[in-house]
C-alpha cells in the first residue's frame, strides 16, 4: 500500500523531470508504489514470473 502522502512541492521538480523523459527521476518518484503495483500485476496474471517485453 502507498503511504498516502499527497504530492508536495518537493516532488514538483521530479514530476517535471519525469514529464521531460528522465528515467532516473521516474524511478525515484515511483519507487514508493512498486510493491502495490507488483501485487496488482500478480493478481491480474497469477504469476510472479517477470513478463517479457
VENSUL-V236221 format. One record per residue. PSI is psi in degrees with one decimal (999 if undefined). OMEGA is omega in degrees with one decimal (999 if undefined). Layout:
# VENSUL-V236221
<<PSI | OMEGA> <PSI | OMEGA>>
This chain:
# VENSUL-V236221
<<147.4 | 178.2> <167.1 | -178.9> <-4.6 | 174.6> <7.7 | 180.0> <137.8 | 173.1> <158.1 | 176.3> <128.6 | -178.1> <174.1 | 179.3> <-30.6 | 179.7> <-20.5 | 178.9> <-13.3 | -178.5> <-43.2 | 177.7> <-34.5 | 177.4> <-43.7 | -179.6> <-42.6 | 177.6> <-41.3 | 179.5> <-40.0 | 178.2> <-44.8 | -179.5> <-25.8 | 178.3> <-1.0 | 173.9> <23.3 | -180.0> <103.6 | -175.8> <-30.9 | 179.4> <-42.8 | 178.0> <-36.9 | 176.6> <-45.6 | 179.5> <-43.5 | 179.3> <-41.4 | -177.4> <-37.0 | -173.9> <-7.0 | -176.9> <-36.6 | -177.9> <-11.9 | 179.2> <-0.2 | -172.8> <-50.4 | -176.1> <-43.8 | 179.2> <-40.9 | 178.5> <-40.7 | 177.8> <-42.2 | 178.7> <-42.6 | 178.5> <-46.5 | -179.8> <-38.8 | 176.9> <-44.9 | -179.7> <-35.6 | 179.3> <-39.7 | -173.1> <-18.5 | -177.8> <30.4 | 175.9> <150.3 | 176.5> <-2.7 | 180.0> <139.1 | 178.7> <126.0 | -179.5> <150.0 | 175.4> <143.5 | 179.3> <999 | 999>>
